[in-house]
């Protein structure tokens, strides 16, 4: 639930007056998104999403995020589009925060993941990776392998409060990942946070992608690994190989995966698991009990990490490399 | 921030299929309302509000609330209208909770109260009271004078944790209110919770009223007293006599206040103050620290109570009874 900044009706009215969108009809805070304040704003021109960027977003990154959304749309990806005010600028200020109005995207994110969702996701993710080619701005992934050790060290002294032995387990895994992380796989713009609440569907078909505020340059197959973790485990912790196969096969149909990418996938999935484990662990240990934020369980990702540690080949994700001609 | 029940996209789709409104386009939890779960639901027919009634609402009261919204609209009050499904029924079930789809109301509630808002509120409240006449259903006000002592007793043992001496101060006030509470003033349907977030404006003009889930039968002037408390104090605690005068004068222009109602107003305002003080005190003492709810400060209403205890006549609220011909 995310409305961190209270925006007054007067603030909204004078903000919207900067755009050629008519008068404000309604503005309601929405209980989605975790990093920013989001409002569903209706003007005489229709519905929009108003986002105020809170402290976790570096304002210097905003031109990358907004430019990327425009570049992706120009290359066929359905995603929110920053709306430019009368002066031609999309990035503005509201209540002392960077603020942007973006177009409203139809669809709902799936609460219960069905296999068809994973099929659509695979194709959509591959299209995103292809559409990102040629985007001129760059943004390093601060939450990739180089970023994990500082994050680990910030939580290490108290990690065992969450689970005895967690500190040593994470240290050993980090050593392994740092030694083995691949450097020569195809890279480009990745979404880096493509969880179900960022993927909209209508009638079972993917209708758009949102929330590009972790997007960056990194290995494309690492984005696939993030989705394997976010979409293919059941609430009881079991790995759904049917969903994984649909995700991977539909991805590969749009953007072929190389033999090297497939071979690296279990390692990339371990990396993705530790990335979310470490940020959740940090938040778990550093979120005041009274905060208006639901903390996410870091141990969900320890479980996923353990799973991928046992995986030897991509066949265990349901994909026969021979089916891809490899 | 209120989304207590997670509703899946599948649930929403099959719920909306009961109505002649086309397909679901979008459904987002909204961060408004404190008692229920609210969603802004867009279908091919336009936007609606989907409300799931949580445990604080007695399902037996829902026909009163829904019938009242229809009765008021039929008598000229702009308020959300329950939408009937194909079978003619508005009250349904979703995720095991009573649920209703209501029409979407244009406007925003004022975060910073200006005098013009109080003028519009006065006229709107009087219109509501006139429109309520003839509504056949009845609902007792469980949070009027007979309800305060049990509420007090539930919090009394720990009241002094919030402020030393609070228990004795409340006990003395309750004695006074129970002895002096008027019984013979004009009664009818009151809103009973007409705080700024329940009153929408467009361009400074009142555009509608929402959230009738405390509505009941009680003294009409008691509703005025609730608004005096909710709208006429500044954030620094000072009483704004200009706003009070505009509220009362514009109320009286639409529905004349009798001399007896005016004379009772300071006492009714004390009653309204203790009513919100007691419910906030109860919530303050009984809300777990980790709950995802922002607790409201009970002492804000102790301050308001102290103010009204010093008021002798309605002239101290800015209104000259002679100006009303009294």
Interface residues (C-beta under 8 A of the other chain):
Chain A: X1 X2 X3 X6 X7 X8 X9 X10 X12 X23 X24 X25 X26 X27 X28 X29 X30 X31 X32 X40 X42 X47 X104 X105 X106 X107 X108 X109 X110 X111 X112 X201 X202 X203 X289 X290 X292 X294
Chain B: X1 X2 X3 X6 X7 X8 X9 X10 X12 X23 X24 X25 X26 X27 X28 X29 X30 X31 X32 X40 X42 X47 X104 X105 X106 X107 X108 X109 X110 X111 X112 X201 X202 X203 X289 X290 X292 X294
